[in-house]
Amino acid sequence: MTEPYATTIAAVAPVLLLVAVVEVQQITQRTRQDSAAMTAAYRDAAAKLRAREAGVSPGELQEIRARVQQLESEHNAGLQGFARVLYYVWAFTATALVAVVSLALTWLGRGSGDADPFMAWFCFSALLWGTFVVVNMPVVAWIAQSRQEIKSAEAYGRARDRALSEAQEP
């Protein structure tokens, strides 16, 4: 490791860490908002069904309500599971970047100038991983969340259609 290399590492790693923290915050906020919106949509649909379908028996309405609540919990469980994996990736990335900054600053502070190829390799690998995560994780989060929302919407549509067709049968 050379002094310019260590200086660059010490300057770039905190920037990546800051961007990662901002991304985590945005994904967390978006997930929370989307989950609340999905839950509100389910409850709104159930209320509209209850108001418009006077011929639907109370038992059938209870069944529809139970299915909506099941869909809500499945949707939220899917988002929570994905969020847990996402946070583990971010935690690993943040730990690696903090270690890189500490190593680079320690190396610079020693002033001995001894070449340390392992430390240089570790710093490079951690910065490469951090860059990969910061660039790709928002896209991965968006794709996963979109797939979950599509699955939830399809399941809700099937449940609604089934409940309406059963309510119309004599």
N, C-alpha and C positions, 0 to 999 in steps of 0.2 A: 504494500500500500504506500502511496506517495502522499505528500502533503496536499497537492491540488485535488487528488482523488478523495481524500478524507474530508477536505473542506467542502467539496461538491456533495458528498454523501450527507454531511452534517447540515447542508442547506436544503437539499431536495427532500429528504425523508420527512421533516416536519411539515412541508407543504403537502405531501401525499397524505400524511396523517390528518391534517386539517380537512382536506377534501373528503377523505373517508368519513370523518365525523359528520360533516355536512350531509353527505349522501345517506348515512344511517338515519339521521334525523329526518330527512325528507321522505325516505321510504317508510319510516315508522309513522310519520304523520299521514302519508297517503294511505297506508294500510288501515290505520284507524278510521280515517274518513270514509274509505270505500266500504269497510265492514259495517260502519254505522249506516251508510246509505243503502247497502244491500238489506240489512235488517229492517230498516224503515220501509223499503219497497215491499218486502214480504208482508209486513204488518198492514201496510196500506192496502195491498191486494186482498188480504183476508177480510179487512173491514169493508171494502167495496163489494166483495162477494157476499158478505153477510147482509149488507144493505140492499143489494139488487135481487138476490135470489130468495124471495119470500117463501118459495116452495121447498126450500132446502130444510130438512128436519134439523132440530137441535143436535141430534147425534151426528149427523153428517157434518154439520158445522164444527163440532168438536173434533171430528176426525181430520178435517181440513186444517183446523188450528194446530192440532198435534203434528201434522205433517210439516206445516210451515215452521213450527218451532224446531222440529228435527232438522230441517234444511238449514235453519239459522245456525244451529249448533254445529252441524257438519261443516258449513262454510267457515265459521269462526275457528273451528279446530284445525281445518286445513291451513288457514292463514297463520295461526299460532305455530303450527309445526314448521311451516316454511320460515317464519320469522325467527324461530329458534336456530335453525340451520344457518340462516343469514347472519345472525348475531355471533355465532361461533366462528364463522369465516372472518367477520369483521374483527372479532377479539383477537384471533390469531394474527391477522394482518397488523393490527395496532401494536400488539406485543412485539412482533418482529421489527416494526419500524422504530419503536422506542428503543429496542435493543441496538439497532443499527446506529441511531443517533448517539446513544451512550458509548458504543464502541468507538465510533469515529471521533467523538469529542475527547474520549479518554486517550486515544492514540495521539491526537493532536496535542493534548495537554502534557503527555510524557516528554515530548520533544526529542526523543531518542532517534526518530527517523528510521528505526529498524523496519525492514520490509516484512510484512506479515501476509503471505498469500492467502491463507485460510480466511483471515478477517476480511480481506478485500473480496474474496469469493462470496462469503456470507453476506456482506453488504450489498454486493451486486445482485445476488439471488433474492434478497429481501426486497430491494427496490423494484426488481423485475416483477415479483409477486404482487407487491403493493400497487404498482402501475396496472397490472392485469386486473386486479380486483376493482380498483377505482374506475377503470374504464368499462369493464364488463358486467359488474354486479348490478348496476341499475337496469341494464337491459334484461338480465336474467330475472330480476325481481319483477319487472313489468310483464315479461312473458309468463312467468309462473302465476302471477296474480290474475292475469287475463284468462288463462286456462281455467283457474279455479272459479272465476266468476261465470264463465261460459258453462261449466259443468253445473254450477248451482242454479243458473237460470234455466238450463234445460231440465234439470230435475224438478224444479218448481213448476215449470210449464207442464210436464207430464203429470205431476200430482194434481194440478189445477184442472187439467183436461179430464183426468180420471174421475175426480170428484164431481165435476159438472155433468159428465156423461152418466154417472151413477145416480145423480140427483134427478136427471130427466127420465130415467127408466122407471116404468110403473112398478 
